[in-house]
Amino acid sequence: MVQHAARACALQARQAVRSFVGAQRTFHTIQHTRGGRCVRLEVHSWDLARAFSGELLAGFNSLPIGSNLMSAEAMKQVIAWSSMMFLGALLTALPVMVALLFINIGLGVATRAAPSLNIFSVGFPAMIFAGFGVLFLALPGIGARIQWLWMQGFFQVRTLVGIT
């Protein structure tokens, strides 16, 4: 039932495009002259509309509306993997975030102790240099975590596809 409705919708879209473009092929020519050179572009709009509607219909045939893409167990694995991705992103960014938090706290104490120091002229360059330094020091650990995430992702895809 749903497939028939989708096919009818695609055919209606094709007929609407056909009536808009016209029954025969139409050519739109765009010419541009600059510096003695003429550039001419011809667009065959009927071919493009037919290709678009054909691909749209093929999409409904390959993945019908209302069919399940994955089983319930596979969806549970995908949801579990999404929490693993969040954990991996947090573990990747956590060292730099904690170091910059401590630097911010130190700058706040320094600003409170010496109010004549301008936080904008001293704090921002210090944060930039410290951030790059901490990032440079954390790169080996970040690379290992990203590699671990990729390997876990490949394992999850193999499990979902059935290649174990």
N, C-alpha and C positions, 0 to 999 in steps of 0.2 A: 504494500500500500504506500509506504513512504517512498520506495524507489520510484513508483509510478508518478507520485507527486513531484519528486525531484526532477525526473525526466521531463515532465510536462512544464515545469518551471524553466528548465534549461531551454526547451524548445520555444517557449514563449519569449524568452530573452533573445534567442537567435532570430525569431521572426521580427521582434522589435528592432533589433540592429539592422536586419535586412530592409525593413521599411524605412528606417532612418537613412541608411546608406544608399538605398536604391536597388533595383533588381539587377542591374548590370554593374560591372566593376567600374569604380570611379577612381580617377587619378587626381590627386591633389599635387600641384606643382608649386614649389617654393623656389624663387630665384633671388639671388643676392649678388649684386655687382659691387666690387670694391677693388680699386686699384687696377682696373682693366680686366680683372678676372671675373668670370661669371660662374657661380656655383649653383647647380640645379639639383634639387632633391624631389624625387617623385615618391609619393606614398600611395600604395595600393590599399585603400581602406577596406574594401570588401574582403580581401585575403586576410587581413589582420582580424577583422570581426569574425570571420569563419574559423580561423585558428583559435581565437579566444573562446568562442562558444564550444568548439570541439574539445578543447582542453578542460573546460568547465564540466562538460558532460562526462568526459573520461574520468575526472576526479570523483564524480558521483558513482561511477561504475566501480572504480577501484576501492573506494571507501564509502559504502552506502550509509545514508543517514539512519541512525538507530541501531547500527551494528556496534558491537563491543570491540574496541581497539585492543584492549588487554583484558585478561581475566582479573578477578578480584584479588587473587594472590599476587599477581604482577603489579597491580596498582598499590597494594600494601608495600611491596618492595620499593617501588618508586617513591612513595611517601617517606619510607624509612631512609632512603638514600638522600632525599632532600634535606632531612635533618642532619645527615652526615656532611652534606655540602656546607650547611650553615656552620657546623662545628669546625670544619676545615678552614673556612674563611675567617672565623673568629680566632682560631689558633694561629693563622698566618699573620693577622694584623695585631694580635695582642701584645707582642713584645714592644713594638714601636709605639703603640698607644699608651702602654704603661710608662715607658720611658718619657714620653712627651708630657704625660700627666705629672710625673715627678718634677720635670723641668719647670712646668707651669707653677707648681706649688712653690718651688725654690724661687722663682721670679716674683711670686706674690709676697713671699717673706722678705726678699731683698727690697721690693718696692715699699713695703711697710716700714722696714728698718731705715731706709734712706729715701724719703719722699721726693728728694730733688732729682732722683733718677727717673727719667721719663720712660714709662713702660713701652711706649711705641717706638722710641729710638733705640732702646737697649733690648727689650724683650723679643721683638719680632725677628731681628737678625740672629739673636741667640737661638730662638726656636728653629729657625731655618737651618742653621749650621748643625745644631744638635740633632734635628730630625734626619738630615742627610747622613750624619755620622752613625746614628743608631740604625738607620736603614742599611747602611753599608756593612755594619757589624752583624746585622740579622739576616743578610742575604743567604748565607749557607743554610741556615735553618729553614728559611722560607722556601728555598729551592727543594729541600728534602720533603717539606710538607706538601708542596704542590705536586711533586712526583708521587707521593703517597696517595694524594687525592686522585690523580689520573689513573693510577693502578687500581684503586678501589672502584673507580668509574668503569674501567674496562671489565673488571670482574663482575660488576652489576649488570652490564650490558650482556656479557656472556651468559650469565644466569638467566636473564630475561629471555634471551633468544633460545636458550636450551643447549648451548655449547659449554659443557662443564669439563 
